[in-house]
Structures are given as C-alpha cells and as structure tokens.
Amino acid sequence: MQNIIGIDIGGSHITMAQVDPVKREIIASTYIREHVDSFGSREDIFSAWVSAIEKATKGLVSEALLIGIAMPGPFDYENGISLMQQGKFIDIYQVNIKKELAKRLGISEQQIYFVNDAAAFMEGEVFGGCVQGFRKVFGVTLGTGLGTTFYNGDFATDEDLWDSPFRKSVFEDYLATRWFVKRYAELTGGQISGTKDLLDKPLEIQTQIFNEYADTFSEFIVQHVNHYKPEVLVIGGNIAKAYPHFGERFIKNLKENNINLQVKISAIFEDAAILGAASYAKKLI
C-alpha cells in the first residue's frame, strides 16, 4: 500500500500530514507543524525539514512513500531546485532540494514531487475541497501576499498575477494583509495586525475599510477573470475568513460589470496545500 505525504513549506514553518486518497482528506492524527528558520543556514533548514518529515513517516515503508511538497517561488519545480535569491531560504539558492531530501530520507528522487504553493491550494480544493467536480476554476489566495491560480480540468497552474499594475503600484499592495494595517493606521492612527483585529474595531471603520477592499478586489477580478472563463471562483487565505464582511459588495460590483460568477470560500484553508501537494504527486506517478 502506498503512503502519501503532503507537505506545505512556508517562510516560517513546515506543515504536513498523511493523506487518504480514497476519502480525499488528510489523516488528522498524522498532522505535524514545526517552526523553520528560513533565514538560517542550509544545514539548519534541511535538518528542520528532515526531522519533521521523519516524524510524519515513522513506521512507514520507505519504498512505498510518495511525497508531494508545496513550495513558494521562484523555484524549479520539475527538478526541485530553489531559485530564491533574497530574503528567506537564501542559503539554499540553487541547491537541488529533491536530491538532498532523497539522500537524507533514504528514498528515491522519483518519490518526491514539488508544486507551486498557489497551485497546490487549487489542487487541494479540487481534490477534496469546495470545488470538487468543477472543470475550470480560477483561484485567489488573500493573505500575506496575493496568489492566483487556474485549474484547467487537468492541472492547476500558478498564474502569478500579484504584480499586475494598480494605481501607483501593484494589486498585491492593496489586497494583502499589509494593506489593512496601513489603511487602518491612515484612518485612525492606530495599529492592527490584520482582519482579525479589525473585526474588534468600531463598525463604522470596519465598514469603510472592507468596502474599499471589496472595490479593489472586484476590480482585480474584473480585469483578469474573463481571460480564463471559469465556472467558479475559489478564494482562500486568511483574509477569506473575513469574506462575510466584504462579500456582498464584492458580488454586487462583479454583477455591475456583467460578471455572474459562482464564488466559493475555501473549505479546508491551511489544509488545502497539504492535500493539493499530495494529490498532485499522485497524478504524476
């Protein structure tokens, strides 16, 4: 029996679990999340990753393992080579991560597959989330950054639309968590860390900020979605948890631009990338 592990590697953590391909869900009892210092040395990073993976795979037959890994870019996903030249993971730039992990885990390189983290989110939602059964899906993740992905019926791709021009900058500057922090400070002089904090503030300021956000988000969708002609839009990321506070205005704006699109909010949030990385690897074997 094949044991499938889905892994999500972020800037400060590694999260993983075994995945049941029949039930299309993670096996909760195997869930592991550990801190990783992405600014650390190559050895520190690999030691943290391998330690976590060994915990998740303890007792499993190594020859029967299949590992799917969701990674942020830039990254050579086919060959497993990091292309991140600044900031996080700088010490593993141009390192063949697939080869290094295979050697340390005692498995074949053919047992490890990498996928972009935005595409993994979509693969997870299609495989075991809120858009099962759809053939053409456009996806957006709203959080520390802006992720965009499209599922064409076979595979999800990273559409990399975060830097689309908007006002004097790019859309990500107006749709990521940092915009909420900046806008709240501009309007009140106060500090929040994101949408969760905003929901504790007076309704008047909440409404103004969420309305502005809905207008920007709908403008982004209006600019890009017709190119893909999707059946449905799926939204994930931490900001999506606040969708009830900006969704009505967002949909109204879309309809005013003749876009009548089903909108689904992620059913599995943080688990989507784990499930997606595992299901993507399963497709490729």
Summary of the structure (lengths in Angstrom):
residues: 285
radius of gyration: 19.5
end to end distance: 14.3
largest distance: 58.6
contacts: 966
relative contact order: 0.16
helix: 45%
strand: 23%
